[in-house]
Amino acid sequence: MKKAKQERSFEDSFKRLETILERLEGEDCSLEETINLYEEGLTLTKFCYDKLNNAELRIKEINKTTKGSAEIKEFKQ
């Protein structure tokens, strides 16, 4: 089952994180469900962080290859 989570896309993982957050913010979660959702959320957070980090590294490498030197610019949200 862990392999299926790793094959999940960034977008699907982020949507699942939003769903988990909404569920945790509700008042009808049992303690056991809260712990399970929290654990899943941490796993998904790490997955999303790693995906974003890899994307940033790829972009830096592309800029380095196409322009001769890496240009590091701040990403604006």
Secondary structure as the mmCIF struct_conf table of DSSP 4:
data_model
#
loop_
_struct_conf.conf_type_id
_struct_conf.id
_struct_conf.beg_label_comp_id
_struct_conf.beg_label_asym_id
_struct_conf.beg_label_seq_id
_struct_conf.end_label_comp_id
_struct_conf.end_label_asym_id
_struct_conf.end_label_seq_id
HELX_RH_AL_P HELX_RH_AL_P1 LYS A 2 GLU A 7
BEND BEND1 ARG A 8 ARG A 8
HELX_RH_AL_P HELX_RH_AL_P2 PHE A 10 GLU A 25
BEND BEND2 GLY A 26 GLU A 27
HELX_RH_AL_P HELX_RH_AL_P3 LEU A 31 LYS A 67
BEND BEND3 GLY A 68 SER A 69
HELX_LH_PP_P HELX_LH_PP_P1 GLU A 74 LYS A 76
#
